[in-house]
Amino acid sequence: MESRKDIVTATDLHREFRTPDGKLQVLKGLSLTVKKGEMISITGESGVGKSTLLHLLGGLDKPTKGEVLIDGENLSNKSQDVLARFRNDWVGFIFQFHYLLEDFDALENVMMPLMVAGRSKSEARRKGELLLEQVGLSGRASHLPRQLSGGEQQRVAVARALANEPEIVLADEPSGNLDIGTGGRLHDLLFELNEKNSTAFIIATHNRELAAGCHRELEIVDGKIKS
């Protein structure tokens, strides 16, 4: 892992929010580096800023202070349109709530990022079918989200996150809504995909098994990575 290049560099990240009671400081000078193909977990108590950090790393939000570099590209310098294209090409997202499009079947959900990236429908279909096979759902491609179990829906979300072969996948409590057995199978899938694809995974989680299985565990305490 040491010989691989840095794919994510976050430096002196601060993020504060305005509330009726004044400013709420969530991140207070947090810095981290993630190498290509590395799998890290972000842990910490609820409300400590794990989701906020993922939003900053994925360009969904901008820091109050500090910078995020993805493969040397400073996200703060990009317009919203450029950021949207950058996210679609470079970053995959897996959320606790899968956010699948309810009126589209599993295959169509996986095809969506590919279509947004300008791939032809036939190419998107071929890639989507391969990804569903990779996550063990080739037999469920034509099923709508409501026809799938919770674990199956989350597997579709994983396939969708990998559609454009991103360098980084950001996962926010990916097994938070799953039972222990289903969650464990999802964890195994994430480890397998990380090893097979050399995709960097940054996973915010309360799950000790998932956190311990990553290459590194980083804990947020008082707005910073605990040293």
HELIX and SHEET records of a PDB file:
HELIX    1   1 LYS A   50  LEU A   57  1                                   8    
HELIX    2   2 LEU A   75  ASN A   77  5                                   3    
HELIX    3   3 GLN A   80  TRP A   90  1                                  11    
HELIX    4   4 ALA A  106  VAL A  116  1                                  11    
HELIX    5   5 LYS A  121  GLN A  134  1                                  14    
HELIX    6   6 SER A  138  ARG A  140  5                                   3    
HELIX    7   7 PRO A  145  GLN A  147  5                                   3    
HELIX    8   8 GLY A  150  ALA A  161  1                                  12    
HELIX    9   9 ILE A  180  ASN A  197  1                                  18    
HELIX   10  10 ARG A  208  GLY A  213  1                                   6    
SHEET    1   A 4 GLY A  22  LYS A  35  0                                        
SHEET    2   A 4 ASP A   6  THR A  19 -1                                        
SHEET    3   A 4 LYS A  65  ILE A  70 -1                                        
SHEET    4   A 4 GLU A  73  ASN A  74 -1                                        
SHEET    1   B 6 VAL A  91  ILE A  94  0                                        
SHEET    2   B 6 ILE A 168  ASP A 172  1                                        
SHEET    3   B 6 ALA A 200  ALA A 204  1                                        
SHEET    4   B 6 MET A  39  THR A  43  1                                        
SHEET    5   B 6 ARG A 216  VAL A 221  1                                        
SHEET    6   B 6 LYS A 224  ILE A 225 -1                                        
END                                                                             
